[in-house]
Amino acid sequence: TSSHTRVGILNNPSSKIKEDNTAIARGILTAFLTQSNNSLKSFLSKLTKEETAKSLAAGAKIVKILLPGMDDDTFEKKYNTLGLDVIKTHQMFCQEVLKLLPGQMAVMSNGR
């Protein structure tokens, strides 16, 4: 409810990290890196819906679900160049530093 809240995402996948099973994770990271707060919130809401996940799993291109007002070109360039290393780094941090099991979720507040 506060406009002063900061949100971040760390990926901790339970399966082998591949391009075809990281579309949503890469979409979320790309949106955080390229979009304004208003576009980001709306896009994340759409991206986390089950029908969107099914569509992406069936092979739909993520650029087809971008919303009006988003910076499409910047998003697409970043999405296409965002490697899997960043997700692997997130996974390593979650498991080595935070001591989470693969796929385990957690909420951190104030870095704790």
C-alpha positions in Angstrom: 0.0 0.0 0.0 3.0 2.3 0.3 4.6 4.0 -2.6 7.9 3.8 -0.7 8.1 0.0 -0.6 10.9 -1.6 -2.5 10.6 -5.1 -4.0 13.2 -7.4 -5.4 13.2 -10.9 -6.8 15.7 -13.7 -6.3 15.2 -16.8 -8.4 15.7 -20.2 -6.7 14.6 -22.8 -9.3 14.4 -26.4 -8.4 15.1 -27.7 -11.9 17.9 -27.3 -14.4 18.1 -23.8 -15.7 17.4 -23.6 -19.4 16.1 -21.0 -21.8 12.8 -22.7 -22.3 11.9 -23.0 -18.6 13.0 -19.5 -17.5 10.8 -17.3 -19.7 8.9 -15.9 -16.7 11.9 -15.4 -14.5 13.8 -13.7 -17.3 10.7 -11.6 -18.1 10.4 -10.5 -14.5 14.1 -9.6 -14.3 13.9 -7.7 -17.6 10.9 -5.8 -16.5 12.6 -4.7 -13.3 15.6 -3.5 -15.4 13.7 -1.7 -18.2 10.3 -0.5 -17.1 8.8 2.4 -15.1 7.1 1.5 -11.8 3.6 1.8 -13.2 4.3 -0.4 -16.2 6.2 -2.9 -14.0 3.4 -3.4 -11.6 0.8 -4.1 -14.4 3.2 -6.3 -16.3 4.1 -8.4 -13.3 0.4 -8.9 -12.5 -0.2 -10.2 -16.1 3.0 -12.2 -16.2 2.2 -14.2 -13.0 -1.3 -15.3 -14.2 -1.7 -19.0 -14.9 -2.9 -18.5 -18.5 0.2 -16.4 -19.3 2.4 -19.1 -17.9 0.6 -21.7 -20.0 0.9 -19.6 -23.1 4.7 -19.0 -22.6 5.2 -22.7 -21.9 3.4 -23.5 -25.2 5.9 -21.4 -27.0 4.3 -17.9 -27.2 6.8 -15.1 -27.4 7.0 -12.9 -24.4 6.8 -9.7 -26.5 3.3 -10.7 -27.4 2.1 -10.1 -23.8 3.7 -6.7 -23.3 1.3 -4.0 -22.3 0.5 -0.6 -23.9 2.8 2.0 -22.4 5.7 -0.3 -21.9 9.1 0.4 -23.6 8.8 -2.6 -26.0 12.1 -2.1 -27.8 14.2 -1.8 -24.6 12.4 -4.7 -23.1 12.9 -7.0 -26.1 16.6 -6.1 -26.5 17.3 -6.7 -22.8 15.2 -9.9 -22.7 17.1 -11.3 -25.7 20.5 -10.6 -24.2 19.8 -11.5 -20.6 21.8 -14.7 -20.1 21.0 -17.6 -17.8 24.0 -16.7 -15.6 22.1 -14.1 -13.6 19.5 -16.8 -12.7 22.3 -19.2 -11.8 23.8 -16.6 -9.6 20.5 -16.0 -7.9 20.2 -19.7 -7.3 23.7 -20.0 -5.9 23.0 -17.0 -3.5 19.7 -18.5 -2.3 21.3 -21.9 -1.6 24.7 -21.0 -0.4 24.0 -17.8 1.5 20.4 -18.0 2.5 20.6 -21.8 2.9 17.4 -22.4 1.0 16.7 -25.8 -0.6 16.3 -25.8 -4.4 12.9 -24.3 -5.2 12.2 -23.3 -1.6 10.6 -19.8 -1.2 11.3 -17.2 1.4 10.4 -13.6 2.1 13.1 -11.2 3.2 12.3 -7.9 5.0 15.0 -5.3 5.6 17.6 -7.8 4.4 16.7 -10.4 7.0 
